[in-house]
């Protein structure tokens, strides 16, 4: 039910990385058509493999296909430059994603305008994103996140259960 592909051993070989990533995406599309439960494909820090021009149509197809098959394709990064600098990320992934989640952006508050523009955030939404983590109650173990689903958005506190906290420590 949970499969992880670790590609760090081929991350320097862009051609091989693109081939393997494409193969994984193709397999995910096959699973999407077969399995009726909700499915996720999470691509974490895989920028070298998805930002070359040859991958653009495959990424576009995957994002559009996922929406039709109760699935979600997700891209995760900790580096804002990955998002800002890639036309593929801008044109394909962000424009075809109805849900966007932004974690604490306090490290990027001086460089947040390009991100706000890229995500189409209003002034109010930008203020919400930049306010996460500012008023947290130390008595509780939670993280604040900004979530935008379609035209609705807000900042939310997410708290893990005790079992989840123990499992992930």
Z-matrix of the N, CA and C atoms (Angstrom, degrees):
N
C 1 1.454
C 2 1.518 1 111.89
N 3 1.322 2 116.84 1 -20.18
C 4 1.461 3 120.75 2 -178.10
C 5 1.529 4 107.78 3 -133.40
N 6 1.302 5 116.78 4 118.61
C 7 1.459 6 121.40 5 -177.54
C 8 1.520 7 108.78 6 -124.20
N 9 1.327 8 116.53 7 134.03
C 10 1.455 9 122.11 8 177.50
C 11 1.527 10 108.16 9 -120.06
N 12 1.313 11 115.65 10 131.64
C 13 1.456 12 121.50 11 173.61
C 14 1.519 13 107.14 12 -109.99
N 15 1.302 14 117.43 13 116.80
C 16 1.466 15 122.20 14 178.61
C 17 1.523 16 107.63 15 -98.11
N 18 1.321 17 116.36 16 115.68
C 19 1.463 18 121.49 17 -173.88
C 20 1.523 19 113.22 18 -109.27
N 21 1.318 20 117.65 19 13.38
C 22 1.467 21 119.73 20 -175.68
C 23 1.524 22 112.84 21 -62.74
N 24 1.325 23 118.18 22 -27.27
C 25 1.467 24 119.41 23 -178.64
C 26 1.530 25 112.30 24 -72.35
N 27 1.320 26 118.26 25 -16.72
C 28 1.475 27 120.51 26 178.91
C 29 1.525 28 112.50 27 -117.96
N 30 1.323 29 117.33 28 11.76
C 31 1.470 30 120.46 29 -173.63
C 32 1.518 31 113.96 30 -63.96
N 33 1.315 32 119.04 31 -22.73
C 34 1.469 33 121.19 32 -179.85
C 35 1.525 34 112.57 33 -85.24
N 36 1.325 35 117.48 34 -15.84
C 37 1.468 36 121.92 35 179.16
C 38 1.529 37 107.67 36 -97.44
N 39 1.347 38 116.74 37 92.71
C 40 1.467 39 121.28 38 -173.37
C 41 1.524 40 112.87 39 -57.96
N 42 1.320 41 116.96 40 -39.81
C 43 1.464 42 120.08 41 -178.46
C 44 1.530 43 110.41 42 -65.77
N 45 1.326 44 116.90 43 -47.36
C 46 1.466 45 120.57 44 179.79
C 47 1.533 46 109.99 45 -65.10
N 48 1.317 47 116.62 46 -40.93
C 49 1.459 48 120.71 47 179.24
C 50 1.523 49 111.16 48 -60.66
N 51 1.317 50 117.18 49 -42.11
C 52 1.471 51 120.58 50 178.23
C 53 1.518 52 111.74 51 -66.04
N 54 1.313 53 116.70 52 -39.46
C 55 1.477 54 120.56 53 179.45
C 56 1.527 55 110.10 54 -64.75
N 57 1.314 56 116.77 55 -47.14
C 58 1.466 57 120.22 56 -178.47
C 59 1.534 58 110.33 57 -66.37
N 60 1.316 59 117.43 58 -42.71
C 61 1.469 60 120.61 59 178.48
C 62 1.518 61 110.60 60 -62.52
N 63 1.315 62 117.05 61 -41.89
C 64 1.461 63 121.37 62 177.53
C 65 1.529 64 110.88 63 -61.64
N 66 1.310 65 116.91 64 -40.86
C 67 1.466 66 121.47 65 178.46
C 68 1.526 67 110.83 66 -63.73
N 69 1.322 68 116.41 67 -42.80
C 70 1.473 69 120.57 68 178.12
C 71 1.528 70 109.83 69 -62.93
N 72 1.326 71 117.01 70 -43.25
C 73 1.462 72 120.78 71 179.22
C 74 1.533 73 110.81 72 -63.15
N 75 1.317 74 116.71 73 -40.98
C 76 1.473 75 120.45 74 178.31
C 77 1.529 76 110.11 75 -62.10
N 78 1.325 77 117.17 76 -43.24
C 79 1.467 78 120.86 77 178.75
C 80 1.528 79 110.48 78 -63.66
N 81 1.334 80 117.56 79 -39.40
C 82 1.458 81 121.08 80 177.44
C 83 1.528 82 110.36 81 -62.58
N 84 1.318 83 117.99 82 -40.29
C 85 1.465 84 121.10 83 177.47
C 86 1.526 85 110.73 84 -62.72
N 87 1.324 86 117.08 85 -38.06
C 88 1.465 87 121.31 86 177.52
C 89 1.528 88 110.00 87 -64.11
N 90 1.320 89 116.88 88 -44.26
C 91 1.464 90 121.76 89 179.00
C 92 1.528 91 110.42 90 -65.05
N 93 1.328 92 117.23 91 -39.06
C 94 1.468 93 120.67 92 179.39
C 95 1.524 94 111.00 93 -56.55
N 96 1.317 95 116.48 94 -41.34
C 97 1.457 96 120.33 95 -176.95
C 98 1.526 97 111.81 96 -72.20
N 99 1.338 98 117.72 97 -28.11
C 100 1.463 99 121.96 98 -175.59
C 101 1.527 100 113.87 99 -90.13
N 102 1.316 101 116.56 100 -50.03
C 103 1.464 102 122.37 101 -171.05
C 104 1.531 103 109.57 102 -85.87
N 105 1.316 104 116.42 103 131.27
C 106 1.467 105 120.58 104 -176.17
C 107 1.526 106 113.48 105 -86.57
N 108 1.348 107 119.08 106 -23.33
C 109 1.459 108 120.29 107 178.30
C 110 1.528 109 109.82 108 -68.10
N 111 1.342 110 114.84 109 163.54
C 112 1.457 111 119.87 110 178.99
C 113 1.521 112 109.43 111 -67.49
N 114 1.332 113 117.32 112 137.37
C 115 1.453 114 123.20 113 -176.98
C 116 1.521 115 110.31 114 -125.92
N 117 1.349 116 116.24 115 151.58
C 118 1.460 117 121.92 116 176.97
C 119 1.517 118 109.62 117 -128.23
N 120 1.302 119 115.55 118 142.16
C 121 1.460 120 121.74 119 166.07
C 122 1.520 121 104.63 120 -119.86
N 123 1.318 122 116.79 121 115.54
C 124 1.459 123 121.67 122 -179.23
C 125 1.520 124 108.10 123 -109.19
N 126 1.317 125 115.58 124 119.79
C 127 1.460 126 121.42 125 178.41
C 128 1.524 127 106.44 126 -105.67
N 129 1.318 128 115.63 127 108.22
C 130 1.460 129 120.89 128 -175.52
C 131 1.524 130 109.56 129 -104.83
N 132 1.333 131 115.66 130 119.18
C 133 1.467 132 122.31 131 176.26
C 134 1.532 133 112.22 132 53.82
N 135 1.313 134 116.63 133 41.13
C 136 1.467 135 121.10 134 -178.30
C 137 1.522 136 111.34 135 -105.45
N 138 1.322 137 116.81 136 35.18
C 139 1.461 138 121.18 137 -171.61
C 140 1.510 139 114.09 138 -61.42
N 141 1.319 140 118.05 139 -37.93
C 142 1.465 141 119.75 140 -179.36
C 143 1.526 142 110.97 141 -62.37
N 144 1.320 143 116.49 142 -34.91
C 145 1.460 144 118.95 143 -176.53
C 146 1.518 145 113.71 144 -81.63
N 147 1.321 146 118.69 145 -25.70
C 148 1.467 147 118.74 146 -175.43
C 149 1.514 148 114.21 147 -107.29
N 150 1.317 149 118.80 148 -4.78
C 151 1.453 150 118.72 149 -175.87
C 152 1.518 151 114.14 150 -103.55
N 153 1.322 152 117.82 151 11.37
C 154 1.457 153 115.83 152 173.39
C 155 1.525 154 108.91 153 -89.82
N 156 1.304 155 116.64 154 156.09
C 157 1.467 156 123.00 155 -171.90
C 158 1.533 157 112.89 156 -58.87
N 159 1.325 158 116.89 157 -33.15
C 160 1.467 159 120.19 158 -179.03
C 161 1.531 160 111.99 159 -66.58
N 162 1.329 161 117.01 160 -26.12
C 163 1.461 162 120.09 161 -177.88
C 164 1.528 163 112.90 162 -85.08
N 165 1.324 164 118.00 163 -15.35
C 166 1.465 165 120.81 164 -175.73
C 167 1.530 166 113.11 165 -54.32
N 168 1.351 167 119.62 166 -50.56
C 169 1.473 168 117.61 167 179.74
C 170 1.529 169 112.86 168 -65.27
N 171 1.327 170 117.55 169 -32.44
C 172 1.467 171 120.23 170 178.41
C 173 1.527 172 111.09 171 -68.01
N 174 1.330 173 116.16 172 -40.98
C 175 1.467 174 120.38 173 177.88
C 176 1.527 175 109.75 174 -64.19
N 177 1.321 176 116.63 175 -44.99
C 178 1.471 177 121.54 176 179.54
C 179 1.530 178 109.72 177 -58.99
N 180 1.314 179 117.18 178 -46.49
C 181 1.466 180 121.36 179 -179.92
C 182 1.530 181 110.61 180 -62.44
N 183 1.329 182 116.90 181 -43.99
C 184 1.464 183 120.78 182 -178.87
C 185 1.528 184 110.86 183 -62.14
N 186 1.309 185 117.51 184 -46.52
C 187 1.470 186 120.53 185 -178.53
C 188 1.530 187 111.00 186 -63.35
N 189 1.314 188 117.12 187 -41.52
C 190 1.477 189 120.10 188 179.53
C 191 1.524 190 111.78 189 -70.52
N 192 1.319 191 116.77 190 -40.05
C 193 1.461 192 121.19 191 -179.56
C 194 1.523 193 111.00 192 -66.95
N 195 1.321 194 117.08 193 -39.52
C 196 1.467 195 121.05 194 -178.21
C 197 1.522 196 111.12 195 -58.19
N 198 1.314 197 116.61 196 -42.93
C 199 1.471 198 119.93 197 -178.79
C 200 1.525 199 111.68 198 -61.60
N 201 1.313 200 117.87 199 -29.72
C 202 1.465 201 121.65 200 -176.87
C 203 1.524 202 113.07 201 -83.35
N 204 1.340 203 117.26 202 -12.93
C 205 1.467 204 120.44 203 -173.16
C 206 1.524 205 113.64 204 -123.72
N 207 1.319 206 118.00 205 36.10
C 208 1.470 207 120.98 206 -179.98
C 209 1.522 208 111.29 207 48.24
N 210 1.310 209 115.17 208 51.04
C 211 1.458 210 120.59 209 -179.81
C 212 1.520 211 108.84 210 -138.06
N 213 1.294 212 113.83 211 166.45
C 214 1.452 213 118.73 212 178.37
C 215 1.519 214 109.24 213 -141.33
N 216 1.309 215 115.81 214 129.47
C 217 1.458 216 121.35 215 172.88
C 218 1.520 217 106.62 216 -101.59
N 219 1.317 218 116.17 217 131.62
C 220 1.452 219 121.98 218 -172.29
C 221 1.521 220 109.72 219 -127.78
N 222 1.327 221 116.39 220 138.38
C 223 1.457 222 121.74 221 174.00
C 224 1.519 223 107.60 222 -117.81
N 225 1.330 224 116.04 223 133.73
C 226 1.451 225 122.22 224 -177.16
C 227 1.524 226 108.70 225 -122.86
N 228 1.321 227 116.56 226 136.85
C 229 1.461 228 120.43 227 173.40
C 230 1.511 229 109.94 228 -149.20
N 231 1.320 230 115.39 229 154.04
C 232 1.454 231 121.07 230 173.36
C 233 1.518 232 110.80 231 -106.09
N 234 1.323 233 115.81 232 -6.44
C 235 1.458 234 120.53 233 -176.42
C 236 1.525 235 110.01 234 -109.62
N 237 1.302 236 116.81 235 113.72
C 238 1.458 237 122.42 236 -178.38
C 239 1.532 238 111.13 237 -59.49
N 240 1.315 239 117.84 238 -34.44
C 241 1.465 240 121.65 239 -179.73
C 242 1.524 241 111.79 240 -58.50
N 243 1.347 242 117.83 241 -31.68
C 244 1.468 243 120.92 242 177.97
C 245 1.518 244 110.61 243 -57.75
N 246 1.318 245 116.11 244 -39.24
C 247 1.456 246 121.14 245 -177.95
C 248 1.523 247 110.88 246 -77.52
N 249 1.303 248 116.18 247 -48.26
C 250 1.460 249 121.28 248 -175.02
C 251 1.525 250 112.64 249 -65.45
N 252 1.323 251 116.89 250 -37.80
C 253 1.461 252 120.65 251 -170.33
C 254 1.530 253 114.67 252 -86.12
N 255 1.298 254 119.14 253 -9.94
C 256 1.463 255 120.35 254 -174.14
C 257 1.527 256 112.82 255 -107.12
N 258 1.339 257 117.45 256 115.27
C 259 1.463 258 118.94 257 176.74
C 260 1.534 259 112.34 258 -64.54
N 261 1.323 260 117.41 259 -28.44
C 262 1.472 261 120.36 260 178.80
C 263 1.521 262 109.51 261 -66.95
N 264 1.327 263 116.60 262 -44.12
C 265 1.459 264 119.82 263 178.43
C 266 1.522 265 109.45 264 -62.48
N 267 1.329 266 116.42 265 -45.83
C 268 1.467 267 120.52 266 -179.49
C 269 1.522 268 111.49 267 -62.52
N 270 1.320 269 116.60 268 -53.91
C 271 1.463 270 121.54 269 -170.38
C 272 1.514 271 113.95 270 -78.08
N 273 1.297 272 117.76 271 -31.60
C 274 1.456 273 119.95 272 -174.00
C 275 1.517 274 112.15 273 -102.23
N 276 1.298 275 116.89 274 -58.46
C 277 1.460 276 120.09 275 -171.25
C 278 1.526 277 111.61 276 -72.97
N 279 1.312 278 118.39 277 -54.22
C 280 1.467 279 120.14 278 -175.65
C 281 1.526 280 111.41 279 -65.84
N 282 1.321 281 117.84 280 -42.39
C 283 1.464 282 120.33 281 -179.27
C 284 1.524 283 112.95 282 -68.26
N 285 1.327 284 118.22 283 -20.42
C 286 1.456 285 121.52 284 -178.80
C 287 1.527 286 112.97 285 -109.43
N 288 1.311 287 117.15 286 15.55
C 289 1.462 288 121.40 287 179.13
C 290 1.521 289 109.39 288 -112.54
N 291 1.324 290 115.99 289 121.83
C 292 1.463 291 119.18 290 179.84
C 293 1.523 292 111.46 291 -83.37
N 294 1.330 293 117.67 292 -22.01
C 295 1.455 294 121.46 293 -179.57
C 296 1.520 295 109.86 294 -115.59
N 297 1.319 296 115.09 295 130.17
C 298 1.465 297 120.90 296 177.79
C 299 1.514 298 107.64 297 -131.16
N 300 1.324 299 116.12 298 132.89
C 301 1.461 300 121.74 299 179.87
C 302 1.518 301 107.81 300 -123.69
N 303 1.311 302 115.69 301 125.45
C 304 1.460 303 121.68 302 177.75
C 305 1.520 304 108.78 303 -118.25
N 306 1.311 305 116.07 304 126.26
C 307 1.454 306 120.97 305 175.93
C 308 1.524 307 109.38 306 -85.59
N 309 1.284 308 117.47 307 -171.53
C 310 1.458 309 123.94 308 -179.05
C 311 1.538 310 110.84 309 -48.34
N 312 1.312 311 116.10 310 122.35
C 313 1.463 312 121.62 311 -179.80
C 314 1.525 313 111.97 312 -113.27
N 315 1.328 314 117.33 313 21.59
C 316 1.466 315 120.15 314 -177.32
C 317 1.525 316 111.99 315 -61.13
N 318 1.320 317 118.44 316 -29.16
C 319 1.470 318 120.98 317 177.47
C 320 1.525 319 111.96 318 -71.73
N 321 1.324 320 117.10 319 -17.71
C 322 1.464 321 121.62 320 -176.87
C 323 1.522 322 113.08 321 -112.47
N 324 1.325 323 117.72 322 13.45
C 325 1.467 324 119.55 323 -173.87
C 326 1.518 325 112.99 324 -59.67
N 327 1.334 326 118.49 325 -30.51
C 328 1.463 327 120.96 326 178.89
C 329 1.522 328 112.34 327 -81.32
N 330 1.321 329 117.09 328 -13.78
C 331 1.464 330 122.31 329 -177.91
C 332 1.530 331 110.21 330 -123.37
N 333 1.330 332 117.49 331 27.06
C 334 1.462 333 119.84 332 -173.04
C 335 1.525 334 113.55 333 -87.73
N 336 1.322 335 118.71 334 -19.31
C 337 1.470 336 121.07 335 -177.29
C 338 1.532 337 112.83 336 -55.15
N 339 1.344 338 119.68 337 -44.95
C 340 1.472 339 118.20 338 178.64
C 341 1.534 340 112.76 339 -62.98
N 342 1.321 341 116.66 340 -34.83
C 343 1.469 342 120.20 341 179.50
C 344 1.519 343 109.88 342 -70.16
N 345 1.319 344 116.41 343 -44.45
C 346 1.471 345 120.76 344 178.54
C 347 1.526 346 109.94 345 -58.68
N 348 1.333 347 116.64 346 -42.44
C 349 1.462 348 120.40 347 177.84
C 350 1.511 349 112.06 348 -65.35
N 351 1.316 350 116.57 349 -41.93
C 352 1.465 351 121.83 350 -179.78
C 353 1.526 352 111.57 351 -62.04
N 354 1.329 353 116.52 352 -41.39
C 355 1.458 354 121.32 353 -179.53
C 356 1.523 355 112.30 354 -85.73
N 357 1.330 356 117.60 355 -5.23
C 358 1.458 357 121.30 356 -179.47
C 359 1.515 358 112.59 357 67.90
N 360 1.325 359 117.01 358 35.96
C 361 1.459 360 121.06 359 -177.55
C 362 1.525 361 110.80 360 -80.15
N 363 1.315 362 115.49 361 138.66
C 364 1.467 363 120.67 362 174.80
C 365 1.530 364 108.47 363 -75.28
N 366 1.320 365 116.58 364 173.53
C 367 1.473 366 120.33 365 177.00
C 368 1.526 367 110.62 366 -61.73
N 369 1.329 368 116.18 367 -39.62
C 370 1.462 369 120.55 368 179.31
C 371 1.533 370 110.36 369 -64.72
N 372 1.336 371 117.38 370 -44.08
C 373 1.463 372 120.54 371 179.34
C 374 1.528 373 111.11 372 -65.68
N 375 1.324 374 116.63 373 -39.45
C 376 1.465 375 120.47 374 176.81
C 377 1.523 376 110.30 375 -60.18
N 378 1.318 377 116.51 376 -43.67
C 379 1.468 378 120.64 377 177.85
C 380 1.532 379 110.73 378 -62.36
N 381 1.332 380 117.32 379 -39.16
C 382 1.469 381 120.67 380 177.82
C 383 1.521 382 111.40 381 -63.19
N 384 1.332 383 116.35 382 -45.37
C 385 1.466 384 120.06 383 179.50
C 386 1.524 385 109.77 384 -59.49
N 387 1.317 386 116.20 385 -47.17
C 388 1.461 387 120.19 386 -176.26
C 389 1.526 388 113.37 387 -74.49
N 390 1.346 389 116.69 388 -11.58
C 391 1.462 390 119.78 389 179.14
C 392 1.523 391 112.82 390 -90.21
N 393 1.325 392 117.83 391 -11.27
C 394 1.465 393 118.41 392 -178.43
C 395 1.519 394 109.64 393 -60.02
N 396 1.284 395 115.28 394 140.78
C 397 1.464 396 125.19 395 179.29
C 398 1.521 397 114.14 396 79.44
N 399 1.315 398 118.68 397 1.62
C 400 1.464 399 119.21 398 -176.89
C 401 1.523 400 113.13 399 -85.14
N 402 1.325 401 118.84 400 -34.78
C 403 1.463 402 119.86 401 -175.57
C 404 1.508 403 112.92 402 -115.36
N 405 1.314 404 117.35 403 31.26
C 406 1.457 405 118.97 404 -176.13
C 407 1.524 406 112.27 405 -70.05
N 408 1.320 407 114.73 406 142.00
C 409 1.451 408 122.16 407 178.05
C 410 1.530 409 108.30 408 -85.32
N 411 1.332 410 119.13 409 118.38
C 412 1.463 411 120.94 410 -177.29
C 413 1.528 412 113.64 411 -65.83
N 414 1.323 413 117.88 412 -13.20
C 415 1.466 414 120.92 413 178.75
C 416 1.530 415 111.93 414 -73.64
N 417 1.330 416 116.34 415 -15.93
C 418 1.457 417 120.54 416 -178.11
C 419 1.525 418 110.32 417 -118.30
N 420 1.315 419 115.41 418 148.38
C 421 1.466 420 120.65 419 178.42
C 422 1.533 421 108.21 420 -102.02
N 423 1.311 422 116.30 421 91.30
C 424 1.455 423 119.94 422 179.99
C 425 1.520 424 110.50 423 -143.16
N 426 1.312 425 115.00 424 163.97
C 427 1.466 426 122.02 425 175.62
C 428 1.513 427 107.49 426 -120.34
N 429 1.304 428 115.54 427 143.92
C 430 1.459 429 119.50 428 175.31
C 431 1.523 430 108.79 429 -98.09
N 432 1.319 431 114.70 430 140.60
C 433 1.461 432 121.21 431 178.79
C 434 1.525 433 108.90 432 -136.66
N 435 1.313 434 114.90 433 156.09
C 436 1.462 435 121.44 434 173.45
C 437 1.518 436 106.28 435 -103.70
N 438 1.317 437 116.71 436 128.65
C 439 1.466 438 121.37 437 179.77
C 440 1.520 439 108.28 438 -125.37
N 441 1.324 440 115.56 439 130.64
C 442 1.459 441 122.03 440 176.50
C 443 1.527 442 107.00 441 -122.04
N 444 1.319 443 116.24 442 120.37
C 445 1.461 444 121.94 443 177.13
C 446 1.515 445 106.56 444 -121.87
N 447 1.314 446 115.56 445 108.30
C 448 1.455 447 119.51 446 -174.31
C 449 1.512 448 109.32 447 61.94
N 450 1.333 449 116.67 448 -122.13
C 451 1.471 450 120.94 449 -179.43
C 452 1.526 451 112.93 450 -96.72
N 453 1.328 452 117.27 451 -4.82
C 454 1.463 453 120.96 452 179.84
C 455 1.527 454 109.17 453 -94.48
N 456 1.334 455 115.10 454 141.82
C 457 1.457 456 118.43 455 179.92
C 458 1.513 457 110.13 456 -152.84
N 459 1.326 458 115.17 457 162.17
C 460 1.452 459 120.49 458 176.74
C 461 1.512 460 111.03 459 -177.48
N 462 1.321 461 115.36 460 168.28
C 463 1.463 462 121.90 461 174.61
C 464 1.528 463 106.73 462 -101.76
N 465 1.313 464 116.42 463 133.69
C 466 1.457 465 121.67 464 -174.30
C 467 1.522 466 110.18 465 -132.52
N 468 1.325 467 115.39 466 146.83
C 469 1.457 468 120.98 467 173.09
C 470 1.521 469 108.57 468 -92.95
N 471 1.304 470 116.13 469 128.02
C 472 1.465 471 121.92 470 179.59
C 473 1.528 472 107.64 471 -113.24
N 474 1.328 473 116.32 472 120.03
C 475 1.463 474 120.23 473 -178.73
C 476 1.524 475 109.57 474 -117.80
N 477 1.319 476 115.54 475 128.80
C 478 1.461 477 120.83 476 177.75
C 479 1.531 478 109.04 477 -81.72
N 480 1.330 479 116.05 478 147.29
C 481 1.469 480 119.94 479 175.68
C 482 1.531 481 108.62 480 -69.10
N 483 1.321 482 116.54 481 166.37
C 484 1.477 483 120.38 482 178.41
C 485 1.528 484 110.70 483 -58.14
N 486 1.332 485 116.93 484 -42.18
C 487 1.472 486 120.18 485 179.77
C 488 1.536 487 110.98 486 -62.04
N 489 1.344 488 116.38 487 -41.76
C 490 1.461 489 120.24 488 178.21
C 491 1.532 490 110.99 489 -65.64
N 492 1.320 491 117.16 490 -39.71
C 493 1.465 492 120.50 491 179.17
C 494 1.520 493 110.85 492 -62.43
N 495 1.313 494 117.04 493 -42.44
C 496 1.469 495 121.59 494 179.50
C 497 1.528 496 110.01 495 -66.65
N 498 1.316 497 116.66 496 -41.63
C 499 1.468 498 120.66 497 -177.86
C 500 1.510 499 113.04 498 -64.97
N 501 1.331 500 117.82 499 -33.04
C 502 1.467 501 120.93 500 -174.49
C 503 1.521 502 114.10 501 -101.21
N 504 1.340 503 117.86 502 6.15
C 505 1.472 504 119.23 503 178.05
C 506 1.488 505 111.76 504 -84.61
